[in-house]
Amino acid sequence: MSDDLFEPYDDHEHAGREREKHGEYEGDGERHEDTDADTRTGPGNGADGTRERDVPGESGGGTDGPGDGTGPGDGSDRAAGPGHSARIPPPRASAEDTGQPLPAPATTPEPEPLMLEHRVLKSLLGAWALAACAPEETAAVEEHLGECGACADEALRLRNAVGLLQRPESLDLDPGLRTRVLETCLKRRPPRIPVPDWASAYDAETARLDALLQDFGDTEWHAPVRLRWYEADEAATRRTTVAGVIAHLLAVDGLVAAALGLPDPLGGLAPEQATPSARTEAFWRGAHGPPTRSVRAPWRAQTHDLVRTVSFTGSSAGRMPVSYGGYELPLHDAMLDRAFECWVHGEDIAEAVDYPYEPPTGRHLHGMVDLAARMLPAVLEARRQAGQEVSTERRLVAAGAPGRSLRLEIEGSGGGEWLIPLDSPAAKGSAEHEVAHIALDGSEFCRLAAGHVSPQEAAAGQVGDKAAIRDVLLAAASMSRI
């Protein structure tokens, strides 16, 4: 059986041969014979009536297919006959290749400036100060302000007044929000083991500082911090870093931890003289390198352990003594002292990274002021024994008897009044024997006690014995330490 009987059937080849029989081109719809020109849709046109583009020198079809070069054939190219066009037109020439100049880009005419009368421009000053004018009006007003001095002065006054309408507020949460939320939650569901009131300030301030440190990068942790305090009635400073400040808090908090039976963070580095300054210096010297962000984890864990331990111990443990080297404080005062220092150094850190940091809540600030006011008589006695007293009006007073007193008035949040005995720590403050009166803001007084404000700059109001006032202010500043 011959193979040509089983020749494959090709739709395209069959269609090409059928059109060849009728003298048609496959691509352009033209007939070979000129006698059929009347059946074409147009001279030189395609099947859709569009004019085909003749390209001189274009090659035609193969030997077996129609003359357009697209039919089935042996694949050899032959020149197209006269009047025959190529099936695929060449790409259009770019306007840039013609050598002719390009059209100029369309330009939008600038709007003409507004020509407004003086009274109209003056009426727009309020809207301009509020940035509520249209762009054209703003341009007209600002051009006028450069020419009219009276309107310029009025515009400046209005622009300054805009800042008084709504003062800029910090994006940080209110420092008292945490306390209010916890109080509301604890009222609805009291805790099984509550935190004592005298430890709540430490709990709140350590949480605030930890929130500030949370997003610090390496740059912030190594930002320089200047620690300030008073020593021998002179301002003293020490440079460290943010990580160094947290290491200092970790070392001094260790005094309370040791009193509660918790591990000492200094371990074998703890000095024999367990003062806050000596412990800090020992911790800084014993480190293999400058403190880094890794110090946050042990400090944070220790603060949690302290709050948890005093909560389990209960309120009865508040009188437990905590040694500070040269003196002792009961546990409830030691926790207030640590809360106070945590807030002060939190401000130091925030200042170093240029971040706002609010004072404690009024209730906690009042407790810190109260602690400093109760410590002032003993500090005055220590300064008297060291020969640092200025006043020479001291009187001998029996223990518990009223003596010369100074009224300390604290204004603002956490405010109150305290009568400070001047003659003896055992004497009793008395309004009848008041010789001087000092008025201070609560946070300002705490900054004085922290050595961040000089005694000369602290008092907002002073009345009475100047020497007694100076003694008390210097005593408050001398309570500060590194």
C-alpha positions in Angstrom: 0.0 0.0 0.0 1.4 3.3 -1.1 2.2 5.9 1.5 0.8 8.7 -0.6 -2.7 7.3 0.0 -2.2 8.2 3.7 -1.0 11.8 3.1 -1.8 13.9 6.2 -4.6 16.3 5.8 -3.6 19.9 6.6 -6.3 22.5 7.0 -4.1 25.4 6.2 -2.6 23.7 3.1 -6.0 22.7 1.8 -7.4 26.2 2.4 -4.4 27.7 0.5 -4.9 25.4 -2.5 -8.6 26.2 -2.6 -7.8 29.9 -2.7 -5.1 29.3 -5.3 -7.6 27.7 -7.5 -9.7 30.9 -7.4 -6.7 33.1 -7.8 -6.8 34.6 -4.3 -4.1 35.7 -1.9 -4.2 34.4 1.5 -3.1 37.6 3.2 -4.4 40.6 1.4 -7.6 39.2 -0.3 -6.5 40.3 -3.9 -7.0 38.1 -6.9 -4.3 37.2 -9.4 -6.5 38.1 -12.4 -7.2 41.7 -13.2 -10.6 40.6 -14.6 -11.7 40.0 -11.0 -10.8 43.5 -9.9 -14.4 44.5 -9.6 -15.0 42.0 -6.8 -12.3 43.7 -4.6 -13.3 46.0 -1.8 -10.9 48.6 -3.1 -7.8 49.0 -5.2 -4.8 47.6 -3.3 -7.0 47.0 -0.2 -7.3 44.2 2.2 -10.4 42.2 3.1 -11.5 44.8 5.6 -11.3 47.7 3.1 -8.2 49.2 4.6 -5.3 50.3 2.4 -2.2 48.2 2.6 1.1 49.9 2.5 3.4 49.0 -0.4 7.0 48.5 0.6 9.5 48.5 -2.3 12.0 45.6 -2.3 9.9 43.4 0.1 10.1 39.7 -0.7 7.1 37.6 -1.6 5.9 34.0 -0.9 7.1 30.5 -1.6 6.7 28.4 -4.8 3.8 26.2 -3.6 1.7 28.7 -1.9 0.0 31.9 -3.0 2.1 34.9 -4.0 2.0 36.6 -0.6 4.7 34.4 0.8 2.6 33.0 3.6 1.1 29.9 2.0 2.6 26.4 2.3 5.5 26.0 0.1 9.1 25.0 0.2 10.0 28.0 2.3 12.1 29.8 -0.4 11.5 33.6 -0.7 10.6 35.1 -4.0 10.1 38.7 -4.8 6.6 40.0 -4.8 5.1 40.8 -8.2 4.3 44.3 -9.3 1.5 45.9 -7.4 1.7 43.3 -4.7 2.3 44.4 -1.1 3.9 42.7 1.8 1.7 41.0 4.3 3.4 42.4 7.5 3.9 46.2 7.3 7.2 47.6 8.7 7.1 49.6 12.0 6.2 53.2 11.8 9.0 55.7 11.7 9.6 57.7 14.9 9.0 61.4 14.7 12.5 61.8 16.1 14.0 60.1 13.1 12.5 62.3 10.5 14.8 65.2 11.2 11.9 67.6 11.7 11.7 69.7 14.8 9.6 68.3 17.7 6.5 70.1 18.8 6.9 72.4 21.7 5.6 70.9 25.1 2.3 72.3 26.3 2.8 74.9 29.0 0.2 75.7 31.7 -0.1 79.4 32.1 0.6 80.5 35.7 -2.5 81.9 37.5 -2.6 85.6 37.9 -2.1 86.8 41.4 -5.2 88.1 43.2 -5.6 91.8 43.4 -7.4 92.4 46.6 -8.2 95.6 48.5 -6.5 96.5 51.7 -9.7 95.9 53.8 -10.2 92.5 52.2 -6.6 91.4 52.9 -6.9 92.7 56.5 -10.0 90.6 57.0 -8.1 87.5 55.8 -5.4 87.8 58.5 -7.3 85.7 61.0 -7.8 82.9 58.5 -4.2 83.2 57.4 -3.1 82.8 61.1 -5.1 79.6 61.3 -3.7 78.3 57.9 -7.2 78.3 56.5 -6.7 80.4 53.4 -6.7 79.2 49.9 -3.3 79.1 48.2 -4.0 82.2 46.1 -5.2 84.1 49.2 -2.2 83.0 51.2 0.1 84.3 48.5 -1.8 87.6 48.3 -1.7 88.0 52.1 2.0 87.2 52.5 2.9 89.6 49.7 0.9 92.3 51.4 2.5 91.6 54.8 5.9 92.6 53.2 4.5 96.0 52.3 2.2 96.9 55.2 3.7 97.2 58.6 0.4 97.5 60.5 -0.9 94.3 59.0 2.4 92.6 59.6 2.2 93.4 63.3 -1.5 92.3 63.5 -0.6 89.0 61.7 2.2 88.3 64.2 -0.1 88.9 67.1 -2.8 86.6 65.6 -0.2 83.9 64.9 1.0 84.0 68.5 -2.6 83.9 69.7 -3.2 80.7 67.8 -0.7 78.8 69.9 -2.8 79.7 73.0 -6.0 78.2 71.6 -4.7 74.6 72.0 -1.4 73.9 73.7 0.6 71.0 72.2 0.1 67.9 74.3 2.5 65.0 74.8 1.8 61.8 72.9 2.8 59.8 76.0 0.2 58.4 78.2 -0.7 60.1 81.5 1.7 58.8 84.2 -1.3 58.3 86.5 -3.2 56.2 83.9 -1.6 53.0 85.1 -2.4 53.7 88.7 -6.0 54.5 87.9 -6.5 51.4 85.8 -5.0 49.2 88.5 -7.1 50.8 91.2 -10.3 50.3 89.1 -9.4 46.7 88.4 -8.5 45.9 92.0 -11.7 47.4 93.3 -13.7 45.0 91.1 -11.5 42.1 91.9 -9.2 42.5 94.9 -5.8 40.7 94.6 -5.2 37.7 96.7 -1.8 39.2 97.7 -2.0 43.0 97.5 1.0 45.3 97.1 1.4 47.4 100.2 0.7 51.1 99.8 4.2 52.1 100.8 5.6 49.9 97.9 3.1 51.1 95.2 5.2 54.1 94.3 8.2 51.9 93.7 6.1 49.5 91.6 4.8 52.4 89.5 8.1 54.2 89.0 10.0 51.1 88.0 7.2 50.2 85.5 7.4 53.7 84.0 11.2 53.6 83.6 11.0 50.1 82.1 8.5 51.3 79.6 10.9 54.1 78.6 13.7 51.7 78.1 11.7 49.2 76.2 12.3 50.6 72.7 15.8 51.9 73.2 18.4 50.9 70.6 22.2 50.6 71.1 22.6 54.3 70.4 20.2 55.3 73.2 21.7 52.9 75.7 25.1 54.5 75.1 23.9 58.1 75.2 25.8 60.2 77.7 24.1 61.0 81.0 25.3 63.6 83.6 24.6 62.6 87.1 24.2 65.5 89.5 24.3 65.8 93.3 25.5 68.1 96.1 28.6 67.3 98.2 30.0 69.6 100.9 27.6 72.3 99.8 29.0 72.2 96.2 27.5 70.8 93.1 29.1 67.6 91.9 28.7 65.7 88.6 29.7 62.4 87.1 29.4 61.3 83.5 28.1 57.9 82.6 25.7 56.4 80.0 22.0 55.3 80.1 23.2 51.7 80.7 25.5 53.0 83.5 22.5 54.6 85.2 20.5 51.4 85.2 23.6 49.6 86.6 23.6 52.2 89.4 20.0 51.6 90.2 20.6 47.8 90.2 23.5 48.1 92.6 21.6 50.4 95.1 18.4 48.5 94.9 20.5 45.5 96.0 20.6 47.0 99.5 16.9 46.4 99.8 17.2 43.0 98.2 19.9 41.9 100.7 17.7 43.1 103.6 14.9 40.9 102.3 17.1 37.9 101.9 17.2 38.1 98.1 20.5 37.5 96.1 22.8 40.5 96.0 23.3 41.5 92.3 26.9 42.5 93.0 27.8 39.0 94.3 31.5 39.0 95.2 31.9 42.6 94.0 30.1 43.9 97.0 32.3 46.3 99.1 32.7 46.1 102.8 31.3 49.7 103.2 27.8 49.2 101.8 27.0 52.8 100.9 25.2 53.5 97.7 28.2 55.3 96.2 30.6 52.6 97.1 28.4 49.8 95.7 27.9 51.8 92.4 31.7 52.4 92.0 32.4 48.7 92.7 29.8 47.5 90.2 31.2 49.9 87.5 34.8 48.9 88.2 34.1 45.1 88.4 32.4 45.0 85.0 34.4 43.6 82.2 33.4 46.5 80.0 31.1 49.5 80.0 27.5 48.5 80.9 25.3 47.7 77.9 21.6 47.1 77.3 22.0 43.6 78.9 21.8 45.3 82.3 18.1 45.9 81.8 17.1 42.3 82.3 18.6 41.8 85.8 17.4 45.2 86.9 13.9 44.5 85.7 13.9 41.0 87.3 15.1 42.5 90.6 12.4 45.1 90.7 9.8 42.4 90.2 11.3 40.3 93.0 11.3 43.2 95.4 7.6 44.0 94.8 6.7 40.3 95.0 8.6 39.7 98.2 7.3 42.7 100.1 3.8 41.7 99.0 4.2 38.2 100.4 5.8 39.6 103.5 2.9 41.9 104.2 2.5 45.3 105.7 4.1 44.2 109.0 7.5 44.0 107.3 7.5 47.8 106.7 9.6 48.4 109.9 12.4 46.1 108.9 15.6 48.1 108.9 17.6 48.5 105.6 21.2 49.6 106.0 22.6 52.3 103.7 26.1 52.1 105.2 26.2 55.2 107.4 22.5 55.1 108.4 19.4 52.9 108.3 15.9 53.4 107.0 12.8 51.3 107.7 11.7 49.2 104.8 8.7 51.3 104.0 10.9 54.4 103.8 13.6 52.6 101.8 11.0 51.6 99.2 9.9 55.3 98.9 13.6 56.3 98.6 14.1 53.8 95.8 11.0 55.1 94.0 12.2 58.6 94.4 15.6 57.8 92.9 14.1 55.8 90.1 12.0 58.8 89.1 14.9 61.2 89.3 17.2 59.0 87.2 14.3 58.4 84.8 14.3 62.1 84.2 18.1 62.0 83.7 17.7 59.3 81.0 14.8 61.0 79.3 16.8 64.3 79.2 19.7 62.4 77.6 17.6 61.0 74.8 15.5 64.2 74.5 12.2 62.6 75.6 9.5 64.0 77.9 9.1 62.5 81.3 6.4 63.5 83.7 6.6 63.7 87.5 4.9 60.9 89.6 1.2 61.0 90.5 0.2 63.4 93.3 -0.3 60.6 95.8 3.2 59.1 95.2 4.8 62.5 95.0 3.3 63.5 98.3 4.9 60.4 99.9 8.3 61.3 98.5 8.0 64.9 99.8 6.9 63.6 103.2 9.9 61.3 103.4 12.3 64.2 102.7 10.6 66.5 105.2 10.8 63.8 107.9 14.5 63.3 107.2 15.4 67.1 107.3 15.7 67.4 111.2 18.3 64.5 111.3 20.2 66.0 108.4 20.2 69.4 110.1 21.6 67.8 113.2 24.4 66.1 111.3 25.3 69.3 109.6 25.4 71.1 112.9 27.8 68.5 114.3 30.0 68.9 111.3 30.1 72.6 111.8 28.1 73.4 108.6 25.3 75.3 110.3 24.7 78.9 109.4 22.1 79.9 112.0 23.4 80.8 115.4 19.9 81.1 117.1 19.8 77.5 118.3 18.1 76.8 121.6 18.2 73.8 123.9 14.9 72.0 123.7 13.7 68.9 125.6 12.7 65.9 123.6 9.1 66.2 122.5 8.9 69.9 123.4 8.1 72.5 120.8 11.0 74.6 119.5 11.9 76.9 116.6 10.2 75.7 113.5 10.2 76.4 109.7 7.0 76.0 107.8 7.6 74.1 104.5 4.7 74.7 102.1 4.6 72.5 99.1 2.4 73.6 96.3 0.9 71.8 93.3 0.5 68.1 92.9 1.5 66.2 96.1 1.4 69.4 98.1 1.0 70.0 101.8 2.6 71.7 104.8 5.2 70.5 107.2 6.7 72.1 110.3 10.4 71.4 110.4 12.0 71.6 113.9 15.2 73.5 113.7 16.8 73.0 117.2 16.7 69.2 117.6 15.5 66.1 115.8 13.6 65.2 118.9 11.9 68.5 119.2 8.3 69.0 118.0 7.4 71.4 115.2 5.2 74.2 116.4 3.3 76.9 114.6 3.6 79.2 117.6 7.4 79.0 117.3 7.5 79.5 113.6 10.5 81.6 112.5 10.5 81.2 108.7 8.3 80.1 105.8 9.3 78.5 102.5 7.0 77.9 99.6 8.1 75.4 96.9 6.5 73.4 94.1 6.4 69.6 94.9 8.5 68.4 92.0 10.9 71.4 92.5 11.5 70.4 96.1 12.2 66.8 95.1 14.7 68.0 92.5 16.3 70.1 95.2 16.6 67.0 97.4 18.1 65.2 94.4 20.8 67.8 93.8 19.3 68.8 90.4 18.4 72.4 91.6 20.7 74.7 93.6 19.4 76.0 96.9 19.6 79.6 95.5 17.2 78.7 92.7 14.8 76.5 94.5 12.6 78.6 96.8 9.7 80.4 95.2 8.8 82.3 98.3 10.8 83.0 101.5 9.7 84.8 104.6 11.4 85.1 108.0 14.8 84.1 109.3 17.2 84.0 106.3 19.8 81.9 108.1 17.3 79.3 109.1 16.0 79.2 105.5 19.5 78.8 104.1 20.2 75.9 106.6 17.1 74.0 105.5 17.7 74.5 101.8 21.3 73.4 102.1 20.3 70.4 104.2 17.7 69.4 101.6 20.4 69.5 98.8 22.9 67.6 100.9 20.5 64.6 101.0 21.4 64.0 97.4 24.0 61.4 96.4 25.3 59.8 93.3 
